[in-house]
Amino acid sequence: MTYFLGLTGGIASGKSTADEFFEKQNIPIIDSDLIAHQIMEVGQKGYQAIVNYFGSNILNDDQTINRHKLGGIVFNDKTKLKKLNEITHPLVHQEIKQQMERYRLNQEKLVVVDVPLLFESGFESLCDGVVV
C-alpha cells in the first residue's frame, strides 16, 4: 500500500527544504507547482487555452508564455485570475491524480504530494497524512 503524505504551507514555510530532505531519502515527490509550470509549456494541455483567453500578447518571441506578463494581468484583475485558475486547476488536479495512481501501481511505500493550497483545493482527502 502506498502512503501519500500531503505537504503544505505558506510562502517561506519550509516546503522546499522538506522536499530536499525527502529527495535525499529517494522518496518520490509530486510537485504541484512544477506541474502548473509544465501544463503551460508549448504543446501542453493548458497552453492553448491560456493563449486563447489572454491573447498572444502574453507570449515571448519563442512562443512560450511570459509568466511575468501573465502575472501582471491576473494579479491586477480578480476575474482574470479566476479564469486562469479555472483553466489550470483542473489540469493540475488531473495530473496529480494520474501521478498518484502510477506510484500506487508501482507500489511505492511513501510519496510526498506537495500542494501549497492542499486544504483549499481539497487534496487533503486524497492523502493519508499531512505535514505543514
N, C-alpha and C positions, 0 to 999 in steps of 0.2 A: 504494500500500500504506500502511496506517495503522500507525504505530509507537505501541504502548501502553507508556507509561513508568509503572511502579509507583512510588508514593511512600509510604514507610512511616517509622515511627519512634515512639518513646515520647512520653509527655506532655512538652510543652515542648521538643521536639527541633527545632522549626522548620518543621513541616509547613504550618502556616497561612501563614507567611512565604513559603515556597516556592510555595504556591497563589497568593498575591497576585502574585508575580513572573510566574507562568505566565498568570494572568488578564490582566495588563498587556500581555502579548505576544499576547493573543487566542487562547490555546491552551485548548481545552476541558478541563474537569476533571470527572471522575466522582468525587463525594464520598460515600464510604460512610456517613459519619456523618450527612450530610444525608438520604440515602436511608433510613437507620434511623429518623430522626425522621418522615419522610414516611409510611412504611408504618404508623406508629402513629396517624396522624390519622384522625378520624372518617370512616368510609366506605371507608377503605383496607384492604388485604388483611390486615394484621396486627392491626388494631384489635379486631375481634370475637373473634378467637382469644385475644388477651391478656385482654380483659374476661371472656370465658367462663372462663378458667383462674383469673385473680386476683380476679375479682369486681368488682362495681360500686363498692365502697368505694375503688377507686383512681381514680375519676372526679372531675373538677371539676364544679361546678354546670352548666357549659355542655356537659357530657358528654365533654370532651376528657380524655385520660389525664393524670393528675397524675404527671409523671415523677419528682418528688421522693418521693411516696408509694411509687411502684413501686420506685424505687431503694432506699428504706428496707427494703422487703420482700426484694428479691432479693440485696442485698449483705449480708444477715444470714442467708441460707439458701442454701447451695450447690445444693440440689435445685431450689429455685425459680429460681435464676439459670440453672441448666442448662435448665430448662423454657422460660424466656424466650428463651434462645439458640436452643433447638430451634424455637421459633415464628418468631423474627425472622431468623436467619441464612440460611435457605433463601430467604426473600423478598428479602433484601438481595442475595444472590448472584444471584438471578434477574434483578433489576433492573439490577445492574451489567452482567451479560452482555447484556441487551437494549440498554442504552445503548452498550456497546461495538460491538454489531452495527450500530446506527444510525450511529455515527460511521464505521465501516468502509464501510457502504454510501454514505455521503456523501463518502467518500474524503478524510477529514481526514488531514493528514500526521502530526500528533502529537496524542495525547490522554494526559492525566495521569490515572492511576487511583489516587486517594488512599484507601488502606486501611491504617489503623494496624496491624492484625494481618494484614498481607499474607501472610507466610510461614505463620503459624499457620492461616490459612483456605485456603491452597493457591492463592491468586490469583497468586503469582509465576509459575506455569506458564502463565498467560494473558497475561503481559506480556513484551515484547521486551527490557526492561531494567528495572532497579530502582535507585532512589536513596533513600538513608536520610538 
